[in-house]
Amino acid sequence: MAQANPHPAVSADGCWHNLRLAPQLYVSEVADIPEGTLACIVVQQGRMVWVGPQDAMPAQYQALPRHDGAGRLVTPGLIDCHTHLVYGGERANEFAMRLAGASYEEVARAGGGIVSSVRATREASEDELVALALPRLEQLLAEGVTAIEIKSGYGLALEHERKQLRAARRLGELCAVTVRTTFLGAHALPPEYAGRSQEYTDLVCQVMLPALAAEGLIDAVDVFCERIAFSLAETEQVFEAAKALGLPVKLHAEQLSNMEGAALAARYGALSCDHIEHLSEHGIAEMKKAGTVAVLLPGAFYTLRDTKVPPIEELRAAKVPMAVSTDHNPGTSPCLSLLLMANMACTLFRLTVPEALAGITRHAAQALGLQDEQGLIAVGRPANFVLWPVQQAAELAYWFGSKPDCTVVRQGLIAQQAKA
């Protein structure tokens, strides 16, 4: 049986002082805090009740327990808003195949790709899936992640999709982290449905989705809309089924080609459209209208050695919020560092540092429907923040390959204490 960190977290209640708050990632009802000015965050009963300049803290909080931030930079907890963290096996062989010249589609048609992870996931028990995913999750948490999305989609049958989603829920309980579960039954055709795409889509919509929703295992519904996956018509059928159950939708959209899936998803009020390398102007306009977040996944872009960069300038001009995520999965983004993804979003996609930091905090929260709870330091929200051993916020996207010695406050608890 998998076990989380044996060292129990302790309450973060009290006055966190001698802090430097990262610009644009906090809200103070007292006054704006000039850069370089020391600040305080007051936590009571696991929630932030005061945020402001240190010398303006009300007298009523002066006697609370003190937590000395030692001048460290503070950001909201990081949010990994697109992952496939629960699965069996690995796919290093496919990495080698692609290096030898095989394309993503060629790997899939040769029996690799998503279907190979399906085989390994079906063979694993729920306990085994938890045990496999736990060290992956712990690596992300150690780097300051306080909320994460975990998709299904490697089961492709009711019992195995259920197993994945239950494992994801258990990981949240084991690690005291906010986990949003996304049903991705329409990820690929299982081998037993080869050539029968419509029959499988019917199974997803009429059997799997209603059953798993009734068990409270689904927070959102996703589809892989692509030439090698599901058509626009099949995607809309899944969206209609989700709508009937009152579940929000999101979409793997425009990764390999322009299917106009993003525009369809936006018409259904999608939380996010993810990948979007081939996103059209029409898709951008529809996403802007719907308030849909564009989730950038530089890890998959890098691993697949893609050359088609998402339309960053157009998204920026349209003021479509851009999130950044690891897309952790065994085939195309075996990454376990959200800070590395922030760096790649800057270097490969040309995001600015403020855009990248917003992409792993407040915009990532919006992509999960958590914008009122996560992604921002503000009064009334649960205490989810990170103290970083850096002089300026740009360092969080500048360094790569390092493991910062950070203090992590997660769900009102000191989940990790910096050594220094």
Helices and strands as residue ranges (DSSP letters): E 10-11, E 14-21, E 39-44, E 47-53, G 54-56, G 59-61, E 66-68, E 73-76, E 78-80, H 92-99, H 104-109, H 114-123, H 126-142, E 145-151, H 158-175, E 178-186, G 191-193, H 197-203, I 204-208, H 209-214, E 220-223, H 232-244, E 251-253, H 261-267, E 272-275, H 281-290, E 293-296, H 298-303, H 312-318, E 322-324, H 338-349, H 353-359, H 362-367, E 385-388, H 395-398, E 407-410, E 413-416
